[in-house]
Amino acid sequence: MSAPYVIRGSVSLPEAELMWRFSRSSGPGGQHVNTSDSQVELRFDLARSTALPPVWKARALERLAGRLVDGVVTVRASEHRSQWRNRETAAVRLASLLAEATAPPPKPRRPTRIPRGINERRLRQKKQRGDTKRGRSGRDWH
């Protein structure tokens, strides 16, 4: 990893808590692909991590519950031919996933009332449009 990947604010992914695994990647690359382990699997033990504040950790565990296996989140990258670029991609992907999962919930919407003038104008326009359409019918013509 070239630099610490910041999740949000001063919190970043600690290199010591990241587990890397490399394997052969499928897809293009010719004969080179058969000999190099370019696919990257990055694992982060979210349940045992000490890098995240307790509130963030609880929020992330709740939001990523469907993605976790024994409290560990896994990200895979294999779109590049070089292992180094796949490492970068996987780390960025994990950081953005954790940033999204630890984000504070949005503020609740405060319900607002529609001003009476707007409602009255809408009803007046509806009435006017109805009168226009009613005037088009040929009932009264003899």
C-alpha positions as CSV (number, residue, x, y, z in Angstrom):
1,M,0.0,0.0,0.0
2,S,1.5,3.3,-1.0
3,A,-0.2,5.5,1.7
4,P,-2.6,5.1,4.6
5,Y,-6.1,5.0,3.3
6,V,-8.3,7.4,5.1
7,I,-11.8,6.3,6.0
8,R,-13.0,9.7,7.3
9,G,-11.4,12.5,9.3
10,S,-8.3,11.2,11.1
11,V,-9.3,7.6,11.0
12,S,-7.4,5.4,8.5
13,L,-6.9,1.7,7.7
14,P,-4.0,0.3,9.7
15,E,-1.6,-1.8,7.7
16,A,-1.2,-4.3,10.6
17,E,-4.9,-5.2,10.6
18,L,-5.1,-5.8,6.8
19,M,-4.7,-9.4,5.6
20,W,-3.7,-9.8,2.0
21,R,-4.1,-13.0,-0.2
22,F,-3.0,-13.3,-3.8
23,S,-4.1,-15.8,-6.4
24,R,-4.2,-16.3,-10.1
25,S,-6.6,-14.0,-11.9
26,S,-8.9,-15.0,-14.7
27,G,-9.3,-12.9,-17.8
28,P,-6.9,-11.3,-20.4
29,G,-3.1,-11.2,-20.0
30,G,-1.7,-14.0,-22.2
31,Q,0.9,-16.4,-20.9
32,H,1.9,-14.0,-18.2
33,V,-1.4,-14.5,-16.4
34,N,-0.7,-18.3,-15.9
35,T,2.4,-17.6,-13.8
36,S,1.6,-14.5,-11.8
37,D,-0.7,-14.1,-8.8
38,S,-2.3,-10.8,-9.7
39,Q,-5.8,-11.2,-8.1
40,V,-5.9,-9.6,-4.7
41,E,-8.2,-10.5,-1.8
42,L,-8.1,-8.0,1.1
43,R,-9.6,-9.0,4.4
44,F,-10.2,-6.7,7.4
45,D,-11.4,-8.0,10.7
46,L,-14.0,-5.5,11.6
47,A,-15.2,-7.2,14.8
48,R,-11.7,-7.2,16.4
49,S,-10.4,-3.9,14.9
50,T,-9.1,-1.3,17.3
51,A,-8.7,1.4,14.6
52,L,-12.3,2.4,14.5
53,P,-14.2,4.3,17.3
54,P,-16.7,2.1,19.1
55,V,-19.7,4.0,17.6
56,W,-18.4,3.6,14.1
57,K,-17.6,0.0,14.6
58,A,-21.1,-0.8,15.9
59,R,-22.6,1.1,12.9
60,A,-20.4,-0.7,10.4
61,L,-21.1,-4.1,11.9
62,E,-24.9,-3.4,11.7
63,R,-24.8,-2.1,8.1
64,L,-22.4,-4.7,6.7
65,A,-24.0,-7.6,8.5
66,G,-24.9,-9.3,5.2
67,R,-21.3,-9.0,3.9
68,L,-19.4,-10.2,7.0
69,V,-18.2,-13.7,7.6
70,D,-17.3,-14.1,11.3
71,G,-16.8,-10.3,11.6
72,V,-14.4,-10.1,8.6
73,V,-15.1,-8.0,5.5
74,T,-13.5,-9.2,2.3
75,V,-12.8,-7.2,-0.9
76,R,-11.5,-8.7,-4.1
77,A,-9.8,-6.9,-7.0
78,S,-8.7,-8.5,-10.3
79,E,-9.4,-6.0,-13.0
80,H,-5.7,-5.0,-13.5
81,R,-2.9,-7.1,-14.8
82,S,-0.5,-6.0,-12.2
83,Q,-0.7,-7.1,-8.6
84,W,0.3,-3.7,-7.3
85,R,-2.6,-1.9,-9.1
86,N,-5.0,-4.5,-7.8
87,R,-3.7,-4.0,-4.3
88,E,-4.4,-0.2,-4.6
89,T,-7.9,-0.9,-6.0
90,A,-8.8,-3.3,-3.2
91,A,-7.5,-0.9,-0.5
92,V,-9.4,2.0,-2.0
93,R,-12.6,-0.1,-2.3
94,L,-12.3,-1.3,1.3
95,A,-11.8,2.3,2.6
96,S,-14.8,3.6,0.7
97,L,-16.9,0.7,1.8
98,L,-16.0,1.4,5.5
99,A,-16.5,5.2,5.0
100,E,-20.0,4.5,3.7
101,A,-20.8,2.0,6.4
102,T,-19.6,4.3,9.2
103,A,-21.3,7.5,8.0
104,P,-23.7,9.0,10.4
105,P,-27.4,8.5,9.6
106,P,-29.1,11.3,7.7
107,K,-31.0,13.9,9.6
108,P,-34.7,13.1,9.8
109,R,-36.9,15.1,7.5
110,R,-38.9,17.8,9.1
111,P,-42.4,17.8,7.6
112,T,-43.5,21.1,6.2
113,R,-46.9,22.4,5.3
114,I,-47.8,23.5,1.8
115,P,-48.8,27.2,2.0
116,R,-52.5,27.8,1.5
117,G,-51.9,30.2,-1.4
118,I,-50.1,27.5,-3.4
119,N,-52.9,25.0,-2.8
120,E,-55.6,27.6,-3.7
121,R,-53.8,28.6,-6.9
122,R,-53.5,24.9,-7.9
123,L,-57.2,24.3,-7.3
124,R,-58.1,27.5,-9.2
125,Q,-56.0,26.4,-12.2
126,K,-57.6,23.0,-12.1
127,K,-61.1,24.6,-12.2
128,Q,-60.1,26.9,-15.0
129,R,-58.7,23.9,-17.1
130,G,-61.9,21.9,-16.4
131,D,-64.0,24.9,-17.6
132,T,-61.9,25.1,-20.8
133,K,-62.4,21.5,-21.6
134,R,-66.1,21.6,-20.7
135,G,-66.4,24.5,-23.2
136,R,-65.0,22.3,-26.0
137,S,-67.9,19.8,-25.9
138,G,-70.5,20.4,-28.6
139,R,-73.5,19.7,-26.4
140,D,-75.0,23.2,-26.5
141,W,-74.6,23.7,-30.3
142,H,-77.9,23.3,-32.3
